[in-house]
Amino acid sequence: MSGDIIVSLKKLALLGAIAQPIKLSSGQFAGAIKSSVQTAARRLQELDRAGLVHRRIIADGQWIILTDDGIERLRSECYEYQEIFFSSPIAEVEITGRLITGLGEGQYYTTLMGYKKQFASKLGFNPFPGTLNLRLDSQSIETRKKLDGRRGVKIESFEAADRTFGGGKCFPCKILSGQAEGIKSAVIIPDRTHYPEDVLEIISPIFLRCELKLIDGDEIKTKVAI
């Protein structure tokens, strides 16, 4: 698949076409990919023919949403870039903690559309509602602090229902414990002044606690790309 098609697919995802259909004209898409209107129209047709998007043509444009194949193609692309930039041991840290039950906030926040769209487009997966929460020991707390000075994957703040929801940053990680070996997930760190330094929150496309039969107190090892 050509690089131009991948760029076009990524732009559609960033415009919100993963979570729900978006209304878009060829002219608007041309501006997004910095091309002529003719080129933009041709790209959309190519994506449609390849089965990477669904399109419904209307009088003043079209409704577009990525298909499951389109999302999977972006996810694959995301993982390939992660392997390029985060495969070196120098760019990874290992953090270990004990599983704890959170306050339930993660389940609420991970289902908000303003966050879900960003997780899907920037991390390459839709997280299962909720977070896996780890209580860190003193050594892992110090390792965890290294993330504060790293850029990570920026999650932007947004407004919804007359409320502002804060941003944060994510770091791709792998669970190294038991059957979860190699599962690609992400550490999420909210932009909060008083965020606890001894807690690590992890999002994943699967329900880790259930799938891996985890209970509070189990030791979980992670390798975090920084």
N, C-alpha and C positions, 0 to 999 in steps of 0.2 A: 504494500500500500504506500502511495506516494506521501512525501512529507507535507505537501499542500493539503491533502485530504485530512491528515491528522491534525494539522493546524486548524482547519475549518471545524472539525469535530470538537476540538478543545474550545474554540471560541463559542460554539453553540452551548457547550456545557457551562462555560463561565457566564453566559447570558441567562442561564437558568433552565435550559432545556432538558435537564436530567430529571428534576423533580416533577415537572408539569409542562404541558405544551406552552410554547411562547409564540406570540404573533410577531411576524418578521417579514419585512419586504426585502427584495433583492438589494435595493439601495441601502437599506440599513445594514444589511449583512456586508455589503461592499465596504462600508465605512469601518466595520468591525475588523475585517481582514485586510483592509487597506489595498483594495483592488478595484477594478472596474465593475460596473453593474453586470456586464455580460459574464465576466469571470465568476462573480459571486453566484449568479444564477446557475452557471454550469456546475460549480462545486456542489451546490445544494442538490442538483439533479443526480450527480455522481454518488453522493451520500445516500440518496434515496434508492437508487438502483442497486447499491451495494448492501442494502438492508440495514444500514447503520442509523437511519432516522426514519420516522414516519412523517409524511407531509400531507396536509389537506389544503389545497389551493382555494383561496377566496378572492373576492373582487379586488381588494387592496393589499394583497400579500399572501401569506400562508401561515398556517399553524404548524409548528415543528416540535417534535420531541425525540430524544434519542431512544433507540430500541435497546433491548437487552444486549444485543451483539455490539452496538455502538458503545455502550457503557463498558462492556467487557474489554473492548479494544482499547479504550482509554485507560482502564485499570491495568491492563498488560503493559501499556506504554509507561504508566506511572511506576510500576514495579521495576521495569528495565532501567529507568533513570535512578531509582533508589539503589539498584545494584551497582550502577556506575559511580555514584557519588558517595554511597554509604557502605560499600563492601569492604573497605579497608579497615582493619582492626583499629587504626589510629583514630578513625571517625566514629567509633562505637564505645559505649561504656556499659558495663554490666551493673544492674541494680536489682537487689533482692529484697523482698518484703514478705510479710505474713498477711494472708487474706483477711479482710475485715468487712463488716456490713456497713455500707454508707448510709447517708441520711435520706436517700431516695431522690436527691436533687438531680443526679445524673440522668435518671430515667426521663425526667421532665425536659431538661435542657437538650438532650440529644434528639428529641422528637420535634423540636421547633424548626420550622421550615428555614428560617434564616441561618441556622447552623447546619442543617442537613444538606442544603445545597452546597455549602462550602466544603463539608466533609467529602461529599461525593466528587466534586470537581477537583479538590486539592489533594485529597488522600487516596482517591480511587475506590472508595467503598462507602456504602451506607451503613453506619454503625447500628448494631442491635441496641434497642433502648436501654440506657443505663451504662454505668461504668464499673469496671473491676477495680476495687480499691485495695491498695496494699499499705500496710504500716511498715515503715522502714526502720532499720536499726541505725545506729550512729554512723557506721561506715557508709551505708548507702545514702544517708541524709547528706553527707558531704559530697558524694558523687552526684546526687540529684541536683545540688546547687550549681553544678557546672552548666546545667540546662538554662539557668537564669541568664547567663551571659551569651547564649547562643540565639541565633535568629529563629530557627525552626520554620515551620509552616504557619504563616500568619492567618489567624481566624479573625475576621473583622467584626466589630460591633454592629448592631443594627437596631432599628426601632420597629416595634409591633405592638398593637393594642395600647397605644399611648404610653409605652414603656420602652426604655433603652436597655438592651441586653449587651453586656460587655463582651469584649473580644478576648483573645488569648493566643496561644500558639501550640502547635502539635509537633511531635517528633516520631517518625516511623520507628517501630520497635518490633522485636520478635519475642514471643514467649518461649522460654527454653525448658519449661518444666513438663515432664511426662509426655502425654499424648499431644500436647500443644506444641511440640517441637517445631519451630519454623513458622508458626502461624503469624502472618503479617498483621500487626495491629498498630496502635499509635498511643503514645502518652499525650495527655492533654493538660495544659497548665493555664488556668484562667488568669486574666489580668486583674488580680485582686491584691490590694495592699496587704491584707492579713491572711494570705493563703497558707495553710499549715505546711511546714517544711518536711514533716515526717510522713506525709501521705502522697502516694503516687496513684493517679487515676488513669486507667487504660480503656480505650474504646476499641471495638473489634466488630467485624461483620457477623460474628456468631455469638451466641450466649455462652460465654466461656465457662461460667460457674456451673451451668447445667451440662454442657457437652463434655466437660472434663471431670464432672462429679466432684467439684471442689467444695470444701466446707471452711468456715472461718478457722484461722490458725494454720492452714496449709501454707507451705513455703512456695513462693513463686519467683522464678528467676527470669529476668528480662535482659535483652541486649538492645540498647537504645542508640539510634543513629543521631549523632550530634554534628 
